[in-house]
Amino acid sequence: MRKFLKSLALIAAAFACFGMQTLASSVTETETFTNTYSSYQEAVPIPDFYRGKMRLSGEAIGCGSFQNPRDLFVDDNGYLYICDTGNDRIVILDDQYTLVSVIEELVYETTGETTTLSRPNGLFVNGDQIIVADTESERILYCDRDGKIVKEVLRPDHSQFSGDTLFLPTKVLVDQQGNLYAQCEGFYQGLVMFDENGEFLSFFGSESVFASVEVQLQYFWQQIMSQEQKDQTSRYVPTEIKTMTIDRNGYIYTIAQQHSTLGVKNEIDNIRKLNTKGKDILVNKMPEAAYAAFKSAATSLNMVDIVVDEQGFITIVDSSAGKVMYFDKEMNLLAMFGSIGYDLNEYQLPVAVDCFESDLYVLDQTTNTVSVLQRTEFGETVCNAVSAYHDGNFADTIGPWNDVIGQSANYEFAYSYLGNAYLSQGEYEKARDCFALGRDSRGYNEAYKHLRTEGVRDILLYVVPAAAAVIVAVVIVCVVIKKRKSR
C-alpha cells in the first residue's frame, strides 16, 4: 500500500510539472530571448538571463571605425582592450568606456626603435603588461599602455618549428607563475608554452585523436599493409585548439576544432578544463536528457571563445547561430540566448567574449562593435543561488530557488538544485518531490535511497523491541511451565 501511494504521488508530481511547463511556455514564449533544455530534450523558454545594455563602436568611442576585430579583454579594473586586427592596433577604454589610448606604433624599451603590428589576432592583460599575439609578424609582444615594448617572444628553437613551419600565434594567456601559453594557427601539438623569460618550455594540452570507426578500421588494415601502402594512407592527427582562457585558480580551458572527418565527436565534447599536467578535469553534471538535447544541437554550432568569471560561471560564444551559452562550473546549462540579427540582443558574427563582474562583453566581427550585456534580476537570483550552493550554504539557496521556480515553472534545473538543497538538509521527501518535478532520475534515486533507509530504520525501531519482548515473554512462559512440571 505504501509503495502504491508513493507511485501515485510521483505520477501526480509529473502531471503537475507538465501542466506548469505548458503554462509557462505559453506565457513567456513571446517575451524572452532565452532558453535552456528540458528532460523532454526540447528547448524551453525561460526569463531573460542577460539583456543588451549598449553597443560600442569605434566611431562612437572617437577612434574611427574598427575593422575585422578578433579579440577583446577586460582587466581587473574594468578597462576594455580591443584587438582591432584590420587596423593593426590595440584600442583601450576605461571602465566608463572612454577612450584611453590607441596603440599603433610601438617602441622597444632597450633600443628606442619603432615597430608596428601586423594582423594581431589576440591579446591578454597581466597587471600593467599587455601581451599581444602579433600573428603575421610571427611574434608575441609584451608592452604597456603607451606601446613601450618590454619583451618580445619569437619562433621557438624547436624541431616542430623547423623548415617551413610558421609561428603564427593567434591567442595568448599568462598563468599565475608568469608562464606564457600561445595558441598557434595550424598547430596540433597543443599550446606552445614559454617561461616568464620567453624561453620555450614544452607543448601543453594536446588533443587526442578521436577513435572513430574510420580510424579504428584504418588501424586494423595497417597491421597487414606493406610499408608502401601505409605511406599512401591518410594520417590522423590531433585537432587544433582554437580558443582558450584561464580561471582564477589557474586552470586553462580550451575548445578544439570539430572532428568533422573523424566521426561524430562535436563541439560540446571539445570543451576541456586542463590542470597543470594538461589533464582534462572538467566535470559535467548536466542531466542526461538535457545533455543529449544540447549535444545534438551543438553539432550545428561553432564555439569560438570561452571565458570563466570569478565565481566559476562559464560563458561560451557561438559564431554560427549567434548564441551565448552560460554554464555553471559543473557544466549545467543555465541559459542560452542571442541570435543572428542587428538588434541589441543579436549578433552577426560574434568572435570573442569576456566578462567583468556580472557584465558580459561580446565582440562582433561583422558589425565591428562590442555589445555590453547586463545580467537581469532573474539571472542574478539564479547565479547567487548556484554560488551559495557550491560554497556549501545549502539552506541559503532554498528561498532563492523557490523564487526562481515562481518566475519560471519550467526551469527544471532549479528543481534539481532545490532537491539537492533539501537533500543536504535531510528533508528527503521534499527532495524526492523536487527531483520528480525536475525529472532528475539520479537525484530522485538518491532521495529514495535515503527514504528507504529511514523506513528500514523506523521498522527496526519497532520490530527489534517487539521481537525482544516476545522472546522474553516466551522465555518466561517456558520457565513457568518448566517449574510447574517439576512440582
C-alpha positions as CSV (number, residue, x, y, z in Angstrom):
1,M,0.0,0.0,0.0
2,R,2.8,2.4,0.9
3,K,4.6,1.7,-2.4
4,F,1.3,2.3,-4.3
5,L,0.9,5.7,-2.6
6,K,4.5,6.7,-3.4
7,S,3.9,5.8,-7.1
8,L,0.7,7.8,-7.1
9,A,2.4,10.8,-5.7
10,L,5.2,10.6,-8.3
11,I,2.6,10.4,-11.1
12,A,0.8,13.4,-9.7
13,A,4.0,15.4,-9.4
14,A,4.9,14.6,-13.1
15,F,1.5,15.8,-14.3
16,A,1.8,18.9,-12.2
17,C,5.3,19.5,-13.7
18,F,3.8,19.0,-17.3
19,G,1.0,21.4,-16.6
20,M,3.3,24.1,-15.2
21,Q,5.7,23.7,-18.1
22,T,2.8,24.1,-20.6
23,L,1.5,27.2,-18.8
24,A,5.0,28.8,-18.5
25,S,5.8,28.2,-22.2
26,S,2.6,29.9,-23.3
27,V,3.3,32.9,-21.1
28,T,6.9,33.5,-21.8
29,E,7.5,32.3,-25.3
30,T,7.0,35.8,-26.9
31,E,8.6,37.7,-24.0
32,T,12.0,36.1,-23.8
33,F,15.2,35.7,-25.9
34,T,16.5,33.0,-23.6
35,N,16.0,29.2,-23.3
36,T,17.5,26.1,-21.9
37,Y,17.0,22.4,-22.5
38,S,14.5,20.2,-20.6
39,S,14.4,16.5,-19.9
40,Y,12.0,16.2,-22.8
41,Q,15.0,17.1,-25.0
42,E,13.3,20.3,-26.0
43,A,14.5,23.9,-25.9
44,V,12.1,25.7,-23.4
45,P,11.9,29.4,-22.9
46,I,12.9,31.0,-19.6
47,P,13.0,34.6,-18.4
48,D,15.9,36.6,-19.9
49,F,19.2,35.9,-18.1
50,Y,21.1,38.7,-19.8
51,R,20.0,41.7,-21.9
52,G,21.9,44.1,-24.1
53,K,22.9,47.2,-22.3
54,M,24.7,49.1,-25.0
55,R,26.8,48.6,-28.2
56,L,30.2,50.2,-28.6
57,S,31.6,51.2,-32.0
58,G,34.8,52.9,-32.9
59,E,33.0,55.9,-34.3
60,A,31.1,56.4,-31.0
61,I,34.3,56.0,-29.0
62,G,36.1,58.5,-31.1
63,C,38.9,56.4,-32.6
64,G,37.4,55.7,-36.0
65,S,35.7,52.5,-37.2
66,F,37.0,49.1,-36.1
67,Q,37.9,46.8,-39.0
68,N,37.7,43.0,-38.6
69,P,38.4,43.0,-34.8
70,R,39.3,39.5,-33.5
71,D,39.7,39.7,-29.7
72,L,39.0,41.7,-26.6
73,F,40.0,41.6,-22.9
74,V,38.6,43.3,-19.8
75,D,41.2,43.7,-16.9
76,D,40.6,43.7,-13.2
77,N,39.8,47.5,-13.2
78,G,37.2,47.2,-15.9
79,Y,39.4,48.6,-18.7
80,L,38.5,47.2,-22.1
81,Y,41.1,46.3,-24.6
82,I,40.1,45.6,-28.2
83,C,42.3,43.9,-30.7
84,D,41.4,45.8,-33.9
85,T,43.0,43.4,-36.3
86,G,42.2,45.1,-39.6
87,N,43.6,48.4,-38.4
88,D,46.7,46.8,-36.8
89,R,46.1,48.4,-33.5
90,I,45.0,47.9,-29.9
91,V,42.3,50.2,-28.6
92,I,42.0,50.8,-24.8
93,L,38.9,52.1,-23.0
94,D,38.4,52.9,-19.3
95,D,35.6,51.5,-17.1
96,Q,33.3,54.3,-18.3
97,Y,34.0,53.3,-22.0
98,T,36.0,56.5,-22.5
99,L,39.0,56.2,-24.9
100,V,42.3,55.9,-23.0
101,S,44.8,55.2,-25.8
102,V,45.3,53.6,-29.2
103,I,48.5,51.5,-29.7
104,E,49.5,51.7,-33.3
105,E,53.2,52.4,-33.2
106,L,55.3,50.6,-30.6
107,V,58.8,51.4,-29.2
108,Y,61.4,48.9,-28.0
109,E,62.3,50.0,-24.4
110,T,66.0,49.0,-24.8
111,T,66.8,50.4,-28.3
112,G,64.2,53.0,-28.9
113,E,63.4,51.5,-32.3
114,T,59.8,51.7,-33.5
115,T,57.7,48.9,-35.0
116,T,54.0,48.3,-35.9
117,L,51.6,45.4,-35.5
118,S,50.8,43.1,-38.4
119,R,47.4,41.5,-38.2
120,P,47.3,41.0,-34.4
121,N,44.7,38.3,-33.5
122,G,44.7,38.0,-29.7
123,L,45.7,39.8,-26.5
124,F,45.9,39.2,-22.8
125,V,46.5,41.7,-19.9
126,N,48.6,40.7,-16.9
127,G,48.8,43.6,-14.5
128,D,50.4,46.5,-16.3
129,Q,51.5,44.4,-19.2
130,I,49.6,43.9,-22.5
131,I,50.6,40.6,-24.3
132,V,49.8,40.7,-28.0
133,A,49.7,37.9,-30.5
134,D,51.2,39.7,-33.5
135,T,50.3,37.0,-35.9
136,E,51.8,37.9,-39.3
137,S,55.0,39.2,-37.7
138,E,55.4,35.7,-36.0
139,R,55.9,37.1,-32.6
140,I,54.4,37.9,-29.2
141,L,54.9,41.3,-27.7
142,Y,54.8,42.4,-24.1
143,C,54.1,46.2,-23.9
144,D,52.5,48.8,-21.6
145,R,49.5,51.1,-22.4
146,D,51.9,53.6,-24.0
147,G,53.1,51.0,-26.5
148,K,56.5,50.5,-24.9
149,I,57.8,47.0,-25.7
150,V,59.5,45.3,-22.7
151,K,59.8,41.8,-24.1
152,E,59.5,40.0,-27.5
153,V,58.9,36.3,-27.9
154,L,59.9,34.9,-31.3
155,R,59.6,31.5,-33.0
156,P,60.8,28.7,-30.7
157,D,64.1,26.9,-31.4
158,H,62.5,23.5,-31.6
159,S,62.3,20.8,-34.3
160,Q,58.5,21.2,-34.6
161,F,59.1,24.7,-36.0
162,S,61.9,23.8,-38.3
163,G,61.8,24.2,-42.1
164,D,58.7,25.9,-43.5
165,T,56.7,25.7,-40.3
166,L,55.4,29.1,-39.3
167,F,55.0,30.5,-35.8
168,L,51.5,32.1,-36.1
169,P,50.2,32.9,-32.6
170,T,46.5,33.8,-32.5
171,K,45.7,33.6,-28.8
172,V,47.8,34.2,-25.7
173,L,47.5,33.9,-21.9
174,V,49.7,34.0,-18.9
175,D,49.3,31.8,-15.8
176,Q,49.9,32.8,-12.1
177,Q,53.6,31.7,-12.4
178,G,54.2,34.0,-15.3
179,N,54.3,31.2,-17.9
180,L,53.1,32.2,-21.4
181,Y,50.8,30.0,-23.5
182,A,50.3,30.6,-27.2
183,Q,47.7,29.0,-29.4
184,C,49.2,28.8,-32.9
185,E,47.4,28.6,-36.2
186,G,47.7,25.3,-38.0
187,F,49.4,23.7,-35.0
188,Y,48.0,20.5,-33.5
189,Q,50.6,19.7,-30.8
190,G,48.7,21.8,-28.3
191,L,49.6,25.1,-26.8
192,V,53.1,26.4,-27.1
193,M,54.4,27.1,-23.6
194,F,57.2,29.6,-22.6
195,D,58.6,30.5,-19.2
196,E,58.4,34.0,-17.8
197,N,61.6,35.0,-19.7
198,G,60.1,33.9,-23.0
199,E,62.2,30.7,-23.3
200,F,60.4,27.7,-24.9
201,L,59.4,25.1,-22.3
202,S,57.1,22.5,-23.9
203,F,53.8,21.8,-25.6
204,F,50.8,21.7,-23.4
205,G,47.3,20.2,-23.6
206,S,47.4,18.4,-27.0
207,E,44.1,16.9,-28.0
208,S,44.0,13.2,-28.5
209,V,42.9,11.6,-31.8
210,F,39.2,10.7,-31.7
211,A,39.0,7.0,-32.2
212,S,36.1,6.9,-34.7
213,V,35.1,3.7,-36.6
214,E,37.0,5.1,-39.6
215,V,40.2,5.5,-37.6
216,Q,39.9,2.1,-36.0
217,L,39.4,0.3,-39.3
218,Q,42.4,2.0,-40.8
219,Y,44.5,1.0,-37.8
220,F,43.3,-2.6,-38.4
221,W,44.3,-2.6,-42.1
222,Q,47.6,-1.0,-41.4
223,Q,48.6,-4.1,-39.4
224,I,48.6,-6.1,-42.6
225,M,49.7,-3.5,-45.1
226,S,53.2,-3.1,-46.6
227,Q,55.2,0.0,-45.8
228,E,54.5,1.4,-49.2
229,Q,50.7,1.0,-48.7
230,K,51.0,2.6,-45.2
231,D,52.7,5.6,-46.7
232,Q,49.8,6.2,-49.1
233,T,47.1,6.1,-46.3
234,S,45.8,9.2,-44.5
235,R,47.5,10.4,-41.3
236,Y,45.2,11.2,-38.5
237,V,46.5,13.8,-36.1
238,P,45.0,15.6,-33.0
239,T,42.8,18.6,-33.8
240,E,43.9,22.2,-33.4
241,I,43.0,24.2,-30.3
242,K,41.0,27.3,-31.5
243,T,40.5,29.2,-28.3
244,M,41.4,29.2,-24.6
245,T,41.1,31.1,-21.3
246,I,42.3,30.7,-17.7
247,D,40.3,31.0,-14.5
248,R,41.3,32.5,-11.1
249,N,42.6,29.1,-9.9
250,G,45.0,28.7,-12.8
251,Y,43.0,26.1,-14.8
252,I,43.2,26.5,-18.5
253,Y,40.0,25.9,-20.6
254,T,40.3,25.1,-24.3
255,I,37.9,24.4,-27.2
256,A,39.3,22.4,-30.1
257,Q,38.2,22.2,-33.7
258,Q,35.3,19.8,-34.5
259,H,36.3,16.3,-35.6
260,S,34.3,16.7,-38.8
261,T,36.2,13.9,-40.6
262,L,36.8,11.6,-37.7
263,G,33.3,10.6,-36.6
264,V,30.5,12.2,-34.6
265,K,32.5,13.9,-31.9
266,N,31.3,17.5,-31.8
267,E,31.7,20.9,-30.1
268,I,30.5,20.0,-26.6
269,D,33.0,17.2,-26.4
270,N,35.8,19.5,-27.2
271,I,35.5,21.8,-24.2
272,R,38.2,20.9,-21.7
273,K,39.5,22.1,-18.3
274,L,43.2,21.4,-18.0
275,N,45.2,21.1,-14.8
276,T,48.9,21.8,-14.6
277,K,49.7,18.4,-16.1
278,G,47.5,19.1,-19.1
279,K,44.9,16.6,-18.0
280,D,41.2,17.3,-18.6
281,I,39.3,17.5,-15.3
282,L,36.1,19.2,-16.4
283,V,33.1,17.9,-14.5
284,N,29.9,17.6,-16.5
285,K,26.8,17.0,-14.3
286,M,24.2,18.2,-16.9
287,P,21.1,15.9,-16.6
288,E,21.4,13.1,-19.2
289,A,18.3,14.0,-21.3
290,A,19.1,17.8,-21.3
291,Y,22.8,16.9,-22.2
292,A,21.7,14.7,-25.1
293,A,19.5,17.5,-26.5
294,F,22.2,20.1,-26.1
295,K,24.8,17.8,-27.6
296,S,22.6,17.2,-30.6
297,A,22.1,21.0,-31.1
298,A,25.9,21.6,-30.6
299,T,26.7,19.8,-33.9
300,S,25.5,22.9,-35.8
301,L,27.3,25.4,-33.5
302,N,30.8,26.8,-33.9
303,M,32.0,27.6,-30.4
304,V,34.7,30.2,-30.9
305,D,35.5,31.7,-27.5
306,I,35.2,31.0,-23.8
307,V,35.6,32.9,-20.5
308,V,35.3,31.9,-16.9
309,D,34.3,34.5,-14.3
310,E,35.4,34.9,-10.7
311,Q,32.5,32.7,-9.4
312,G,33.3,29.9,-11.9
313,F,30.5,30.5,-14.3
314,I,31.5,29.6,-17.9
315,T,30.4,31.6,-20.9
316,I,30.9,30.3,-24.4
317,V,30.0,32.2,-27.6
318,D,29.0,30.6,-30.9
319,S,29.5,32.3,-34.3
320,S,27.2,30.1,-36.4
321,A,23.8,31.0,-34.7
322,G,24.9,34.0,-32.6
323,K,24.4,32.1,-29.4
324,V,25.8,32.9,-26.0
325,M,25.8,29.9,-23.6
326,Y,26.0,30.3,-19.9
327,F,27.1,27.3,-17.7
328,D,27.9,26.8,-14.0
329,K,31.2,25.2,-13.0
330,E,29.7,21.7,-13.4
331,M,28.6,22.4,-17.0
332,N,24.9,22.7,-16.2
333,L,23.4,24.9,-18.9
334,L,21.8,27.8,-17.0
335,A,20.8,29.7,-20.1
336,M,21.4,30.1,-23.8
337,F,20.5,33.4,-25.5
338,G,21.1,35.5,-28.6
339,S,20.6,35.0,-32.3
340,I,21.6,36.3,-35.7
341,G,20.4,39.9,-36.3
342,Y,21.1,43.5,-35.7
343,D,19.1,44.2,-32.6
344,L,20.7,44.9,-29.2
345,N,20.4,41.2,-28.2
346,E,21.5,39.9,-31.6
347,Y,24.8,39.5,-33.4
348,Q,26.1,38.9,-37.0
349,L,29.4,37.2,-36.3
350,P,30.4,37.1,-32.6
351,V,34.1,36.0,-32.3
352,A,35.1,36.8,-28.7
353,V,33.7,37.1,-25.2
354,D,34.9,38.4,-21.9
355,C,33.4,39.5,-18.6
356,F,33.8,42.0,-15.8
357,E,31.9,41.5,-12.5
358,S,28.4,40.4,-13.8
359,D,28.6,42.1,-17.2
360,L,29.4,40.3,-20.4
361,Y,31.2,41.7,-23.5
362,V,30.7,40.2,-26.9
363,L,32.8,41.3,-29.9
364,D,31.1,41.2,-33.3
365,Q,33.5,41.0,-36.2
366,T,30.9,41.8,-38.9
367,T,29.3,44.9,-37.3
368,N,32.7,46.0,-35.8
369,T,31.1,46.5,-32.4
370,V,31.3,45.4,-28.8
371,S,28.0,44.5,-27.1
372,V,27.8,45.0,-23.3
373,L,25.3,42.6,-21.7
374,Q,23.8,43.2,-18.2
375,R,22.6,40.3,-16.0
376,T,18.9,40.5,-15.2
377,E,17.2,40.1,-11.8
378,F,16.3,36.6,-12.7
379,G,19.8,35.8,-13.8
380,E,21.2,37.4,-10.6
381,T,18.9,35.2,-8.4
382,V,20.0,32.0,-10.2
383,C,23.7,32.9,-10.0
384,N,23.5,33.8,-6.3
385,A,21.7,30.5,-5.5
386,V,24.2,28.5,-7.5
387,S,27.2,30.2,-5.9
388,A,25.8,29.7,-2.4
389,Y,25.2,26.1,-3.1
390,H,28.7,25.5,-4.4
391,D,30.0,27.4,-1.3
392,G,28.2,24.8,0.9
393,N,25.5,27.3,2.1
394,F,22.7,24.9,1.2
395,A,20.0,26.3,3.4
396,D,20.5,29.8,1.9
397,T,19.6,28.5,-1.5
398,I,16.1,27.2,-0.7
399,G,14.4,30.6,-0.7
400,P,16.1,31.8,-4.0
401,W,15.3,28.6,-5.8
402,N,11.7,28.9,-4.9
403,D,11.7,32.5,-6.2
404,V,13.2,31.2,-9.5
405,I,10.5,28.5,-9.8
406,G,7.9,31.1,-9.1
407,Q,9.2,33.1,-12.1
408,S,9.7,30.1,-14.4
409,A,8.0,26.9,-13.5
410,N,9.6,25.0,-16.5
411,Y,13.1,25.7,-15.3
412,E,13.9,22.1,-14.4
413,F,17.5,23.0,-13.4
414,A,16.0,24.9,-10.4
415,Y,14.1,21.8,-9.2
416,S,17.3,19.7,-9.3
417,Y,19.3,22.2,-7.3
418,L,16.4,22.8,-4.8
419,G,16.2,19.0,-4.4
420,N,19.9,18.9,-3.7
421,A,19.5,21.6,-1.1
422,Y,16.7,19.7,0.7
423,L,18.8,16.5,0.4
424,S,21.6,18.2,2.2
425,Q,19.2,19.3,5.0
426,G,17.9,15.7,5.4
427,E,14.4,16.6,4.1
428,Y,14.3,13.6,1.8
429,E,10.6,13.7,1.0
430,K,10.8,17.3,-0.2
431,A,14.0,16.4,-2.1
432,R,12.3,13.5,-3.8
433,D,9.3,15.6,-4.9
434,C,11.6,18.3,-6.3
435,F,13.7,15.7,-8.2
436,A,10.4,14.3,-9.6
437,L,9.3,17.7,-10.8
438,G,12.8,18.3,-12.3
439,R,12.7,14.8,-13.9
440,D,16.1,14.2,-12.3
441,S,16.3,10.4,-12.1
442,R,19.8,10.4,-10.5
443,G,18.7,12.8,-7.7
444,Y,15.3,11.0,-7.3
445,N,17.1,7.7,-6.7
446,E,19.4,9.2,-4.2
447,A,16.5,10.7,-2.2
448,Y,14.5,7.5,-2.5
449,K,17.5,5.5,-1.1
450,H,17.6,7.8,1.9
451,L,13.9,7.4,2.4
452,R,14.2,3.6,2.2
453,T,17.0,3.6,4.7
454,E,14.8,5.8,7.1
455,G,11.9,3.4,6.5
456,V,14.1,0.4,7.4
457,R,15.4,2.2,10.5
458,D,11.8,3.1,11.6
459,I,10.8,-0.5,11.2
460,L,13.8,-1.7,13.2
461,L,12.9,0.8,16.0
462,Y,9.6,-1.0,16.5
463,V,10.4,-4.6,15.3
464,V,13.5,-5.1,17.4
465,P,12.0,-4.1,20.8
466,A,8.8,-6.1,19.9
467,A,10.8,-9.2,19.0
468,A,12.9,-8.8,22.1
469,A,9.7,-8.6,24.2
470,V,8.3,-11.7,22.5
471,I,11.5,-13.6,23.2
472,V,11.5,-12.5,26.8
473,A,7.8,-13.5,27.1
474,V,8.5,-16.9,25.6
475,V,11.4,-17.5,27.9
476,I,9.3,-16.5,30.9
477,V,6.4,-18.8,29.8
478,C,8.9,-21.7,29.3
479,V,10.4,-21.1,32.7
480,V,7.0,-21.0,34.4
481,I,5.8,-24.2,32.6
482,K,9.1,-26.0,33.5
483,K,8.6,-25.1,37.2
484,R,5.1,-26.3,37.2
485,K,6.1,-29.6,35.7
486,S,8.9,-30.1,38.2
487,R,6.3,-29.9,41.0
